Amino acid sequence: MKLGVCLPNYRSPASPQAIAEVAQRAEVLGFDSVWTTDHLVVPEAYLDRFGPVFYEPLTVLAYAAGVTRRVSLGTTAIILSYRNPIVVAKTLETIDQLSGGRLIFGAASGWAEIEFRILGVPFDERGARSDEYLDIIKTLWTQEKPSFKGRFFSFSEVHFLPKPVQKPHPPIWIGGRSHRAIRRAVEHGAAWHPTYTPPEQLRADIAYMHGLSARKGRAAPPDVTLRLSIRLTAQPVLNGGRIHGTGTVQQIVEDLQTYQALGVSHIVLDFPVETAGEIYRGMETVAKEVMPKVR
């Protein structure tokens, strides 16, 4: 199993120094990937969850590319409808070029209706826009002279270079926990990438995805990846409502092994803490005491 870590591009620890430090420590400690999170504005209703500071994720990913050499660079996940898809395709292919082919494009349709409204994007169109925008991005990345005709965008025989280093294009991970997200992963994705999902629910969702992949004639189903918050404690968390990812090192190891047994190939670890120092300590603990037991 591969392990990644979320960069602090939001919440209290967010700063240029902390972003660079986490990215560089991830390489030293043996993590496989680093990841950015996407929101553009923080409505008052979400302030406790995200904090007021939010660095733009694609800019942060380009910054992380410049201070690292090995780790994959991913988005968990870009909300497709928030941005012009042609601009997104250009930005991402540039990051893939500048990083030597290390990009993973995580994308989702989004859930924050207030944020959609602030950005002037129709919330009820997010699914249709997501599907079309993915088609546009793949067209721009793979066609010599891209042409496209859709509901929201149309263009013909444009020049769009340089292409991404990775062929046919960087891996696309589709975020979201709904059946629609799973269907989008089957249609577009190298992987399905839900945020925290309990193992029993994930098992059922994987079965649904495998069945759908077979019905769609897909040679193999998408990989299963996961974003998981990690909250390390000194004493075991014993209550029956314990959330996976919360507890002692041994409990975290057992949680990751449970997901590994279900077929999860890559877990992105998020440390929801108050300081950059806490993130560093959490990463070091995982690298020394957890990572060797899940690889």
TAQUIBEL-V462894 format. One line per field, one symbol per residue. phi: phi as a letter, one per 30 degrees, with the letter a starting at -180 (. if undefined). Layout:
phi=???
This chain:
phi=.cbbbdddcaieddaedddddddddedddjdcabbcccacbcdedcdddcidcbddddddddddddcbbcddbbcbbddeddbdddddedddddddddciicdbccbbdjbdeddedddicdddcddddedddddddddddcddbdbabbdcbbabhccbbddeddcdaedcccdjcddddddddddbcdacbddfbeedddedddddddddddddiddbdedcbacbdcbdbdceccddcedejckdedddedddddddddjdcacccccdbcbdeddeddddddddccedcbc
